[in-house]
Amino acid sequence: MSVPTTPQERLIVALDVPELESARRLVQRLSPTITRFKIGSELFTACGPSAVELVQKSGGQVFLDLKYHDIPTTVAKAARVAVRLGVWMFNVHVQGGVAMLREAATASREEAQKAHHTPPLLVGVTVLTSMAERDLSDLGIRKSVKDQVLYLAQMAQKAGLDGLVASAQETKVLRFACGPTFVLVTPGIRPAGASWGDQQRVETPAMALQHGATYLVVGRPITEAADPAAAAQAIVQEMTAGVQ
């Protein structure tokens, strides 16, 4: 794993917008300060690979956030396509099971080897940051959120994934349990004093880094700001304070 060395390298901006032109404007306004962007279900469903190409043409890298969760063969095929798209990172849902995780990891690395380049980071989703204890109980899961995340994290690591998407509130225990090189991608980041919105398990940029996060994903606090570039720079400054 190439370790990020600056706050800018550790910040991923979520392009959670409904169409390509909105994404283009954001990428243009945020580049070159921000070079890593998350493309999720909304934008990819609307625009498909064109959204990935847009970021790449700007010199940026893509975290493809589609949370693949299907039978192992289907997820393995999707992983191969993600590699061919040239994404920097993509994710799968850990609750798809060990066989699915292993096949996704194997397919990603095999496809990258064919193309003679480094495979993308493959990270697992455990418990969504919008979920709390009651939501797990409604699903029939009797573990606490932290225990469930840790259980799934250990499954993901054994299956060969590079890391996890996890709330900052679980990052400290995950860093201890999974070691210093396991990638921890932390969404649900809100600048100090900002509204939580629909997120239940959130943290400030500085605290997330202090707890061991590798990368931070920030969406609305930047993309819905009157000046997205200034909002991104303010978060970078908070991140800088967190690693000093």
Buried (B, 14 or more C-beta within 10 A) or exposed (E): EEEBEEBBBBBBBBBBBEEBEBBBEBBEBBBEEBBBBBBBEBBBEBBEBEBBBBBBEBEBBBBBBBBBBBEBEBBBBBBBBBBEBBBBBBBBBBBBBBBBBBBBBBBBBBBBEEEEEEBBBBBBBBBBBBBEBEBBEEEEBEBEBBBBBBBBBBBBBEBBBBBBBBBBBBBBBBBEBBEEEBBBBBBBBBBEEBEEBEBBBBBBBBBBBBBBBBBBBBBBBBBEBEEBBEBBBBBBBBBBBBEE
